[in-house]
Amino acid sequence: MLHRSIDLLVTPEHVRSCADESSEDCGSRIETIKANSAQYYGTAGRAFIEYLVRLTNDEAETRDYVNELHEWVRETLLAHCEERGYQLNTVQKRLLKRFAVPGTAAFMAYDSGILEWGEDEIFATLITAFDIWIANVQPETDPKLEALMCLQITLGTEHQKFGNLSRNPILSRYEPVYGILLPEKQMLVLPEAIDGWVKHYGVNARQLAKLLDARGFLIRRPSDFPQTHGE
């Protein structure tokens, strides 16, 4: 939930226009901004909406433009984070997509002439916001839990490459697969595929299977249970 609901702890030090601005002057300036925003109902917002409406009549073209811009902002943010020495986990990298949303809007507003900020100012603002977030929200990370999350995400996309026994009882022997989709929404995933997906977390398929089994996600055959023998 800490990642799904971004909460930034903003202090006067973060919003002062200059180093020697007092807290009182900073607060007064912010109140002025709020008052002006309430009085004029965000005229920049209206101009931005007009710009969006005029973009194009081709819905697919507009969607591709926005998606490509969003992906570029996300990748650039990730590059900036790596330059600053951040070693982001999987969830934090996904979170950059959320920070890239206002960045995408900012670049669109800049291209339309509504926003005066350029590329340096936009990315500096986004990085400052991410710095604030990551400084105040640092949950302990567990490589095994990270591997489980990676497996969950990967299965959501790679299952399309699985052979489907529910639809075709005969699978081709010539097509490599990561796993097999069984009836009743069950999956048989090949260990070597799992090893490749989670190798960056220092966890192998056998260790991950134990974690899944402890959470009740595995279906075990009777032969998988340990046997006890009387003397």
HELIX and SHEET records of a PDB file:
HELIX    1   1 PRO A   12  VAL A   15  1                                   4    
HELIX    2   2 SER A   23  TYR A   40  1                                  18    
HELIX    3   3 THR A   43  VAL A   53  1                                  11    
HELIX    4   4 GLU A   59  GLU A   83  1                                  25    
HELIX    5   5 THR A   90  ASP A  111  1                                  22    
HELIX    6   6 GLU A  119  ASN A  136  1                                  18    
HELIX    7   7 PRO A  143  GLU A  158  1                                  16    
HELIX    8   8 HIS A  159  LYS A  161  5                                   3    
HELIX    9   9 PRO A  191  VAL A  198  1                                   8    
HELIX   10  10 LYS A  199  TYR A  201  5                                   3    
HELIX   11  11 ALA A  205  ALA A  214  1                                  10    
HELIX   12  12 PRO A  222  ASP A  224  5                                   3    
SHEET    1   A 3 GLY A 163  ASN A 164  0                                        
SHEET    2   A 3 GLY A 179  LEU A 182  1                                        
SHEET    3   A 3 GLN A 186  VAL A 189 -1                                        
END                                                                             
